[in-house]
Amino acid sequence: MNFNIYNLKNNFYLIFLGTISSFSLPPYNHFIINFFTFSLFFIYLFQINKNSDAKIIYFKNGWLFGFGYFISNLYWISISLTFDKNFNFLIPFSIILVPAFMALFYGIAIYIFSYFLNKKKVIYSVLIFSLIFGLVEIIRGYILSGFPWNLISYSFSEEIYFIQVLSLIGTYSFNLICITLFTIPSIIILSKSRTEIIACLFFILIGAFFLIFGHNKIKNFNEKEIFLNNYKFSILSSNISLDRYYSNSNEEEIINELIFLSNPVKNEKTIFVWPEGLFPETDLNDLQKYRSKFLETFDENHYIILGINNSKRLDNGIKYFNTLAVINNKAEILASYDKNKLVPFGEFLPFENILKKIGLKSLTNNYQSYSSGNKREIINIGLNGSELNFLPLICYELIYSGELSRNNNFNYIINISEDGWFGNSIGPHQHFTHAIFRSIENGKYLIRSANNGISAVINPIGKVISKMNLNEIGKLVFKHNKNQEKTIFLLFGNKIIIFIILIYILLIFSFNRLKNE
């Protein structure tokens, strides 16, 4: 295929559509954009003249759209490389190569779609397009440890009534349906069949069902009786510099600042939630060195949830873990959880034995890569006559839908995070949106403590009860609660995707037959 001005314009057009779609995501949330961009993208694909190069053209077009989409919403990844000069040379590569790699999934989706595209059957083609696109997005969430960041469904994050359906079908199924909804205008434009245009009403009714279901769900939740927690939660939002990872920081000053923010009241039952990794030089096993400081400030009614490094001597040597721990006022460890999902380059260095020879290391420690924990267990402990059970999530683990825990017997989701790696970008806002989706999916209160990020308490219907904005310093208090019911999605998880896929296959055959009659 000859390279010419016409092809250049087409390439720019596709990148432009993908880029514009990014403004539907947090913090902008202009979801209406996707009705234009996805429909225009589908129309463009629909009008390609099939020839010997057609399949490669479809792949290229999908890749270009994906590249425009990801380069405009994942640029913040490069910010994390600015904190260590050894990684500075990777900044240009991260800006280009990460979106280029992520765009491969879109290219593959459109390439596969090209085998099923039927220009005489528009609604059939839209359903195939949605199904393949949605399935490839699911694969993106799992392959190579998975990176399900910025699924197009997150553009509805502020439409609280519309996204209550997450409690039934979860994010991946919702994402698949959103792709169909965003592509409906193309059916109206391309189809010459009255039957197909009328069939669009079916999907409009699905959208209406989402709203009606959401309205009833929120109404029922609001009518529930409020009661006091046995313990109040005090959630810290701090703004401690990331320099602590690269210089000899004064940890005692950091602890003093956290204690000052906590401002514990004697004999008041309180669970303090501190952010992730504020003590890079202290190991969980060495926390007792601060015992006297904790005893001076906290009493037997106070407990602290915090993030800290944890070294373990195993048969094959010493391994390091990014750990969430629950301690009492004597700095004694009551429970701990080792992070399962680690961030490449941030917490572990891929091909470490090779790359460390050229001076590279993981960003968050100075010794070696973290190891991942074996599994995520619910933390269930007795607290001075009461019981606390919660699902622990450390930072990045928040983005995974449907694979949080096989045990659904917990009352809270507690997420601790360090969002300073994102800088003052759109990254922390995107990260926070996942918290809203997880709370609705699981029907649980989600408590989030972030350093250099957004801290919040989110109720089971995804409403933000209280919030500290990006880089804001202070604390949130959570002491009221409502009875929680297990959601369908909490019980069945991503198995529900199979049911949605079967419905799509049934619709594809049904609409295909309807068109032929």
C-alpha positions in Angstrom: 0.0 0.0 0.0 1.5 3.3 -1.1 2.1 5.9 1.5 0.4 9.1 0.5 -1.4 12.2 1.9 -4.7 10.3 1.9 -3.3 7.6 4.1 -1.7 10.1 6.4 -5.0 11.9 6.8 -6.8 8.6 7.6 -4.1 7.7 10.1 -4.4 11.0 11.8 -8.2 10.7 11.8 -8.1 7.4 13.6 -5.6 8.6 16.2 -7.7 11.7 16.7 -10.8 9.6 17.4 -9.0 7.5 20.0 -7.5 10.6 21.6 -10.9 12.4 21.8 -12.4 9.2 23.4 -10.0 9.7 26.4 -11.9 12.8 27.4 -14.8 10.5 28.3 -12.6 9.1 31.1 -11.9 10.6 34.6 -11.3 13.3 35.5 -13.3 14.7 32.5 -16.1 12.1 32.3 -17.7 13.4 29.1 -19.2 9.9 28.3 -21.3 11.4 25.5 -18.1 11.7 23.4 -18.0 7.9 22.9 -21.3 7.9 21.0 -19.6 9.9 18.3 -16.1 8.4 18.4 -17.0 4.7 18.5 -19.7 5.2 15.9 -17.4 7.1 13.6 -14.7 4.4 14.1 -17.2 1.6 13.3 -18.5 3.5 10.2 -14.9 4.0 9.0 -14.2 0.2 9.4 -17.5 -0.6 7.7 -16.6 1.4 4.6 -13.1 -0.1 4.0 -12.9 -1.7 0.6 -11.9 -5.3 0.9 -8.8 -6.3 -1.0 -5.7 -8.4 -0.6 -4.4 -6.0 2.1 -7.7 -5.7 3.9 -6.9 -7.8 7.0 -3.7 -5.9 7.7 -5.5 -2.6 7.1 -8.1 -3.5 9.8 -5.3 -4.4 12.2 -3.5 -1.1 11.5 -6.7 0.9 11.9 -7.5 -0.7 15.2 -4.0 -0.1 16.4 -4.1 3.6 15.4 -7.4 4.1 17.3 -5.9 2.3 20.3 -2.7 4.2 20.2 -4.5 7.6 20.2 -6.6 6.4 23.1 -3.8 5.1 25.3 -1.2 7.7 24.5 -3.5 10.4 25.8 -4.6 8.6 29.0 -1.5 6.7 30.1 1.1 9.4 29.7 1.3 9.6 33.5 3.3 6.3 33.6 6.3 8.3 32.4 6.1 10.5 35.5 7.1 7.5 37.7 10.4 7.3 35.9 11.4 10.9 36.8 12.1 10.1 40.4 15.2 7.9 39.7 17.8 9.2 37.3 18.7 5.6 36.3 15.2 5.4 34.6 15.2 8.8 32.9 16.4 7.4 29.6 13.2 5.2 29.6 10.8 8.2 29.7 10.5 8.6 25.9 10.1 4.9 25.5 7.4 4.7 28.1 5.4 7.6 26.5 5.4 5.8 23.1 6.0 2.1 23.8 3.4 1.5 26.5 0.5 2.9 24.4 1.9 1.1 21.4 1.8 -2.2 23.2 -1.7 -1.6 24.7 -2.9 -0.6 21.2 -2.0 -4.1 20.0 -5.1 -5.4 21.8 -7.3 -3.0 19.8 -5.5 -4.0 16.6 -6.0 -7.7 17.2 -9.7 -7.1 18.1 -10.4 -5.3 14.8 -8.3 -7.8 12.8 -10.5 -10.7 14.2 -13.6 -8.6 13.6 -12.7 -8.2 9.9 -13.4 -11.9 9.4 -16.9 -11.6 10.5 -17.9 -8.2 9.1 -20.9 -8.4 6.9 -21.7 -5.1 5.1 -25.3 -6.3 4.4 -26.1 -6.8 8.1 -25.2 -3.8 10.2 -26.7 -4.8 13.5 -25.1 -8.2 13.2 -21.7 -6.6 12.6 -22.1 -4.2 15.5 -22.9 -7.1 17.8 -19.8 -9.0 16.5 -17.7 -5.9 16.9 -18.8 -5.4 20.5 -18.4 -9.0 21.5 -14.9 -9.3 20.0 -13.8 -5.9 21.4 -15.2 -6.8 24.8 -13.5 -10.2 24.9 -10.1 -8.8 23.9 -10.5 -6.2 26.7 -11.1 -9.1 29.2 -7.9 -10.7 27.9 -6.1 -7.4 28.4 -7.1 -7.6 32.0 -5.4 -11.0 32.5 -2.5 -11.5 30.1 1.0 -10.9 31.4 -0.5 -10.3 34.9 -3.1 -8.0 33.4 -3.6 -4.3 33.1 -7.4 -3.6 32.9 -6.9 0.2 33.2 -9.2 2.6 31.4 -11.8 0.2 30.1 -14.3 2.4 28.2 -17.0 1.6 30.8 -15.2 3.9 33.3 -16.5 6.8 31.3 -19.8 6.3 33.2 -18.1 6.7 36.6 -20.1 9.8 37.6 -23.4 8.3 36.4 -24.2 6.7 39.7 -27.7 5.4 38.7 -26.5 3.9 35.5 -23.6 1.9 36.9 -25.5 0.2 39.7 -25.8 -2.8 37.3 -22.2 -3.5 38.2 -23.6 -5.3 41.3 -25.2 -7.8 38.9 -22.8 -8.2 36.0 -19.5 -6.6 36.9 -17.2 -4.3 35.0 -16.2 -6.5 32.1 -19.7 -7.4 31.1 -20.8 -3.8 31.6 -17.9 -2.8 29.4 -19.0 -5.1 26.6 -22.6 -3.7 26.7 -21.2 -0.1 26.8 -19.3 -0.7 23.5 -22.6 -1.8 21.9 -24.5 1.3 23.3 -21.8 3.7 22.0 -22.0 2.1 18.5 -25.8 2.3 18.1 -25.7 5.7 16.2 -23.7 3.9 13.5 -26.6 1.4 13.0 -29.0 4.3 12.4 -26.6 5.9 9.9 -25.5 2.8 8.0 -28.6 0.6 8.0 -31.2 0.7 5.2 -33.4 -1.7 7.0 -36.3 -0.5 9.1 -36.1 -3.7 11.1 -32.5 -3.1 12.1 -33.3 0.5 13.1 -36.3 -0.7 15.2 -34.0 -3.3 16.8 -31.9 -0.5 18.2 -34.8 0.1 20.6 -33.8 -3.2 22.3 -30.5 -1.7 23.3 -32.1 1.6 24.3 -34.4 -0.4 26.6 -31.3 -2.0 28.1 -30.0 1.4 29.0 -33.4 2.3 30.4 -33.3 -0.9 32.5 -29.9 0.1 33.9 -31.4 3.4 35.0 -34.5 2.0 36.5 -32.6 -0.8 38.3 -30.1 1.8 39.6 -32.8 4.1 40.9 -34.5 1.3 42.8 -31.3 0.0 44.2 -30.2 3.4 45.5 -33.7 4.1 46.8 -33.7 0.8 48.8 -30.2 1.5 50.2 -31.1 5.0 51.3 -34.1 3.7 53.2 -32.0 1.3 55.3 -31.4 2.0 58.9 -28.2 3.7 59.9 -26.2 2.3 62.9 -22.9 3.1 64.6 -19.8 1.0 64.0 -18.3 -0.8 67.0 -15.1 1.0 66.0 -14.8 4.3 64.2 -12.4 4.5 61.3 -9.9 7.4 61.1 -8.5 7.4 57.5 -5.4 9.5 56.9 -4.6 11.5 53.8 -0.9 12.5 53.7 1.4 14.3 51.4 4.8 12.8 52.3 7.4 13.2 49.6 8.7 10.3 47.5 12.2 11.5 48.2 12.1 9.1 51.2 12.8 6.3 48.7 16.0 7.9 47.4 17.5 9.6 50.4 18.0 8.9 54.1 14.6 10.1 55.3 13.9 10.8 59.0 11.3 8.1 59.6 10.6 9.4 63.1 9.5 12.7 61.6 7.2 10.8 59.3 5.7 8.9 62.2 5.3 12.1 64.2 3.4 13.6 61.3 1.1 10.6 61.0 0.5 10.6 64.8 -0.3 14.3 64.6 -2.8 13.7 61.8 -4.3 10.7 63.6 -4.9 12.8 66.8 -6.0 9.8 68.8 -8.6 10.3 71.6 -7.9 8.2 74.7 -10.4 5.3 75.3 -12.2 6.0 72.0 -12.4 2.8 70.0 -10.6 3.7 66.7 -9.0 2.0 63.8 -6.5 4.3 62.1 -5.8 3.6 58.4 -2.4 4.9 57.2 -1.3 4.9 53.6 1.0 2.5 51.8 4.8 2.3 52.3 5.6 5.4 54.3 8.6 3.7 56.1 10.9 2.5 53.3 13.8 1.9 55.7 11.9 -0.1 58.3 10.9 -3.8 58.1 7.7 -5.2 59.6 9.9 -7.3 61.9 11.7 -4.2 63.2 8.6 -2.1 63.9 9.1 -2.8 67.7 11.8 -0.1 67.7 8.9 2.4 67.7 7.0 0.6 70.5 7.5 3.3 73.1 6.3 6.0 70.7 3.1 4.1 70.0 2.6 3.4 73.6 2.9 7.1 74.4 0.2 8.1 72.0 -2.2 5.2 71.5 -4.0 3.0 74.1 -5.5 -0.5 74.1 -8.6 0.8 72.2 -6.5 1.9 69.2 -5.4 -0.1 66.2 -3.5 0.9 63.1 -3.6 -0.5 59.6 -0.5 0.5 57.6 1.7 -0.5 54.7 5.3 -1.6 55.3 8.1 -3.7 53.9 8.3 -7.3 55.1 11.3 -9.5 54.7 11.1 -13.3 55.1 13.9 -15.8 55.2 12.9 -18.7 53.1 14.7 -21.8 51.8 15.9 -20.0 48.7 17.1 -16.9 50.5 15.5 -13.6 51.8 12.4 -12.4 50.0 10.8 -9.0 50.4 7.1 -8.2 50.3 4.9 -5.1 50.1 2.7 -5.8 53.1 -0.5 -4.4 54.8 -0.4 -5.0 58.5 -2.7 -4.5 61.5 -0.9 -3.6 64.7 -2.0 -2.6 68.2 -0.7 0.3 70.4 2.3 -1.9 71.4 3.4 -2.2 67.7 2.5 -5.9 67.9 1.4 -7.5 64.6 -2.1 -8.8 64.8 -2.5 -9.7 61.1 -0.7 -9.1 57.8 -1.2 -9.5 54.1 1.5 -9.7 51.4 0.5 -7.9 48.1 -0.4 -10.3 45.3 -0.4 -8.1 42.2 2.9 -6.3 41.8 3.6 -3.3 39.5 6.3 -4.1 36.8 9.4 -1.9 37.3 7.6 -0.2 40.2 7.8 -3.2 42.6 9.6 -5.8 40.6 12.1 -5.7 37.8 11.3 -8.0 34.9 14.4 -10.0 33.8 16.1 -8.7 37.0 19.3 -10.8 36.6 20.0 -9.1 33.3 18.7 -5.6 33.7 20.3 -5.0 37.1 23.7 -5.4 35.4 23.0 -2.1 33.6 22.0 -0.3 36.7 18.3 -0.8 36.8 16.3 -1.7 39.8 12.7 -1.5 41.0 11.6 2.0 41.9 10.3 1.4 45.4 13.2 -0.3 47.2 17.0 -0.3 47.1 17.7 -4.0 47.6 15.8 -6.3 45.2 12.4 -6.8 43.6 9.4 -7.5 45.8 8.0 -11.0 45.7 4.2 -11.5 45.4 2.1 -13.1 48.1 0.6 -16.5 47.4 -3.1 -15.5 47.9 -5.4 -12.9 49.3 -7.0 -13.8 52.5 -9.7 -11.9 54.4 -8.3 -10.3 57.5 -10.5 -11.3 60.4 -9.4 -10.3 63.9 -10.9 -9.6 67.3 -10.5 -6.1 68.6 -11.0 -5.7 72.3 -14.4 -7.4 72.3 -15.4 -6.5 68.7 -14.6 -8.1 65.4 -13.1 -6.6 62.2 -13.1 -8.4 58.9 -12.0 -6.8 55.7 -10.6 -7.4 52.2 -7.1 -5.9 52.0 -6.0 -4.3 48.7 -2.7 -2.5 48.3 -2.6 0.3 45.7 -2.7 -1.2 42.2 -4.7 -4.3 43.2 -7.8 -2.1 43.3 -8.0 -2.2 39.5 -8.8 -5.9 39.2 -12.5 -6.8 38.8 -13.9 -10.1 40.0 -10.7 -11.7 41.2 -10.3 -10.0 44.6 -11.1 -13.0 46.9 -12.8 -16.4 46.8 -14.1 -15.6 50.3 -17.0 -13.2 50.2 -17.5 -13.0 54.0 -16.1 -9.6 54.7 -17.7 -6.2 55.7 -15.2 -3.7 54.3 -12.7 -3.3 51.5 -9.6 -1.4 52.8 -7.3 0.0 50.1 -4.0 1.7 51.0 -2.1 3.4 48.3 0.9 5.6 47.3 -0.2 7.7 44.3 2.8 10.0 44.3 4.2 8.1 41.3 1.4 9.6 39.2 2.3 13.2 40.0 -0.3 15.9 39.6 -1.8 14.1 36.5 -5.0 12.4 35.6 -3.6 9.1 36.9 -4.8 9.5 40.6 -8.3 10.3 39.3 -8.4 7.3 37.1 -7.1 5.1 40.0 -9.8 6.4 42.3 -12.5 5.6 39.9 -11.7 1.9 40.2 -12.6 2.3 43.9 -16.1 3.4 43.0 -16.6 0.4 40.7 -15.2 -2.1 43.2 -17.6 -0.8 46.0 -20.6 -1.3 43.8 -19.6 -4.7 42.4 -19.1 -6.1 45.9 -21.7 -4.1 47.7 -19.3 -3.1 50.4 -18.0 0.1 52.1 -14.6 0.9 50.6 -12.1 2.7 52.8 -9.2 4.3 51.0 -6.1 5.9 52.5 -3.7 7.4 50.0 -0.4 9.3 50.2 -0.2 12.0 47.5 -3.5 10.8 46.2 -7.3 10.7 46.8 -8.5 9.3 50.1 -12.1 8.5 50.6 -14.9 6.5 52.2 -17.3 5.1 49.5 -20.6 3.3 50.4 -21.9 0.1 48.8 -23.8 2.0 46.0 -20.6 3.9 45.0 -21.5 7.2 46.6 -18.5 9.0 48.0 -19.4 9.7 51.7 -16.3 11.8 52.4 -13.2 12.5 50.4 -9.8 14.2 50.6 -8.7 15.5 47.2 -5.3 15.0 45.5 -2.4 16.1 47.8 -4.8 17.3 50.5 -3.6 16.6 54.0 -6.0 15.6 56.8 -8.2 12.7 57.9 -11.6 11.3 57.3 -13.8 9.8 60.1 -16.2 7.0 59.3 -18.4 5.7 62.1 -21.9 5.1 60.6 -22.9 2.1 58.7 -25.8 0.3 57.0 -26.6 -3.4 56.6 -24.9 -4.8 53.5 -26.3 -7.5 51.2 -24.2 -9.7 49.1 -24.4 -8.7 45.4 -24.9 -11.2 42.6 -21.5 -10.3 41.3 -19.8 -10.8 44.7 -21.3 -14.3 44.8 -20.4 -15.4 41.2 -17.7 -13.0 40.0 -16.6 -13.0 36.4 -18.4 -16.3 35.8 -21.3 -14.0 34.8 -19.3 -13.0 31.7 -20.1 -16.4 30.3 -23.8 -15.7 30.6 -23.5 -12.3 28.9 -21.4 -13.8 26.1 -24.1 -16.5 25.5 -26.8 -13.8 25.4 -24.7 -11.9 22.7 -24.3 -15.1 20.7 -28.1 -15.7 20.9 -28.7 -12.1 19.8 -26.3 -12.3 16.9 -28.1 -15.4 15.5 -31.5 -13.9 16.2 -30.8 -10.6 14.5 -29.1 -12.4 11.7 -32.2 -14.5 11.1 -34.5 -11.5 11.5 -32.6 -9.7 8.8 -33.0 -12.6 6.4 -36.7 -12.8 6.7 
